[in-house]
Amino acid sequence: MHTLIVSNPGHFHAALALRNRHHLLRDEVFVYSEDDPDLERFLALVDAFNRRQDQPTSWILRVYRGADHLERLIAERKGDVVLIAGKNDSKMRTIGRLQAEGFSVLGDKTWLIDGKDLHWVEKVATSRPLAIDMMTERHDIGHRIMRALCQDASVFGRFQTTGPEPGISMLSVHHLFKLVNGQPLTRPAWYFDTTIQGEGIMDVTTHLSDLALWMTDPGQACVYDRDIQLRTARQWPTAVPLELFGRITKLSDFPPGIRQHVTDASLSYLCNALIGFVLRGITVEMEERWDLVEPPGGGDAFRTVLRGTHARLALEHDASTGFESVLSVHPEVTAFRDRLQQWLAIHEGEFPGLRIQPRGGAYRIIVPPGLNTTHEQHFAKVLDTFLEYVANGEWPRQVVGDLLAKYTLLARAKAMCG
């Protein structure tokens, strides 16, 4: 059993990691933090998990408040694994310090806001104990099925490397005002300060680049200078009116640190990004977009398309699908149904209950309810995986190798944008 320490939980992802109980964790969790509203929001969300009617958790939080929280954490050493999810400008140096002091670290994205701390990523990725980032999308059932499909040459063929469209295209749409655990999310004001939170070019793109590395995994870790060539990078702002900013942060005005980006009572928040690159010979295009408010009855949206020589795979979750994830396979060859049925039989143990539904010239993969999990649940699954690595003494070489490659990509994309 492990004892978890939470360091300065400035982002709600820290609480989401505690959404479920963990068989490898003691219920007693030690929290070291600044005494600020971010901490109170973390405590309230964990308390809501403890009090819910359906499968409540039973976390016992031991909280230390103070400006010297990091030093106290290290000195008291109440546990062996640390979860960190807070301000991004200092996160990488904190992770490096904790690892050097002998703690295993699970750090929320993003670890960098520019390239100046990239050397810390290299040091952490090549040192012990284990330190990895929270890549939730690897636990999405649709992406897991897509990865298994594209690794089967009889179904997918190989990734297309010619033609006008990229072999991999990804779009992820998020919302500044949203619900978490059924309640409106309050974000701290610093979330809108790009000198602390970072710009869009290094935010959700962390997940998208990680997915691309994972989907094209040939059995060895990615090496940036060998496997990646950056082609394009750009970013653009979302205009956030004061009224909505107030609803999100519970503040009546923009704080001084971001007022230079305010015009006519609207904040120009540089949070959207597009990056194009070649990965292992495959053209990749990924776009991150932030809209203002979740649509009624909906939430965040995404689309992932993999183009193969035998089939195109599309995973969509947006208004057109009723905000349900829909995975479809669009064949480019004849006698395709038999191949797909054979694939389903082979993977029954991994994905029990999958079936196909013909739709026009394509096939929809029907996923049984028992396999579906929500985005919020994925944070707990990431923590599970991390704890299993630590408990088993595993050294996931591809995971930590990909860590350095993707942050090198994002740092160079940030430099390209200026």
Sequence and secondary structure as in RCSB ss.txt:
>XXXX:A:sequence
MHTLIVSNPGHFHAALALRNRHHLLRDEVFVYSEDDPDLERFLALVDAFNRRQDQPTSWILRVYRGADHLERLIA
ERKGDVVLIAGKNDSKMRTIGRLQAEGFSVLGDKTWLIDGKDLHWVEKVATSRPLAIDMMTERHDIGHRIMRALC
QDASVFGRFQTTGPEPGISMLSVHHLFKLVNGQPLTRPAWYFDTTIQGEGIMDVTTHLSDLALWMTDPGQACVYD
RDIQLRTARQWPTAVPLELFGRITKLSDFPPGIRQHVTDASLSYLCNALIGFVLRGITVEMEERWDLVEPPGGGD
AFRTVLRGTHARLALEHDASTGFESVLSVHPEVTAFRDRLQQWLAIHEGEFPGLRIQPRGGAYRIIVPPGLNTTH
EQHFAKVLDTFLEYVANGEWPRQVVGDLLAKYTLLARAKAMCG
>XXXX:A:secstr
 B EEEE   STHHHHTTSS  TTB SEEEEEE SSHHHHHHHHHHHHHHH SSS    EEEEEESTTHHHHHHH
H   SEEEE S STTHHHHHHHHHHTT EEEE S S SSSTTHHHHHHHHTSSS EEE  GGGG HHHHHHHHHH
T HHHH SB  SSSS SEEEEEEEEEE EETTEE    GGGG TTTT  GGGTTHHHHHHHHHHHT  SS   HH
HHEEEEEEEEEEEEEEHHHHHHHH  SS  GGGGGGEETTEEEEEEEEEEEEEETTEEEEEEEEEEEE  TT   
EEEEEEEBSSEEEEEEESGGGTTS EEEEEESSSSHHHHHHHHHHHTTTTSTT EEEEETTEEEEE  GGG   H
HHHHHHHHHHHHHHHHHT   HHHHHHHHHHHHHHHHHHHHH 
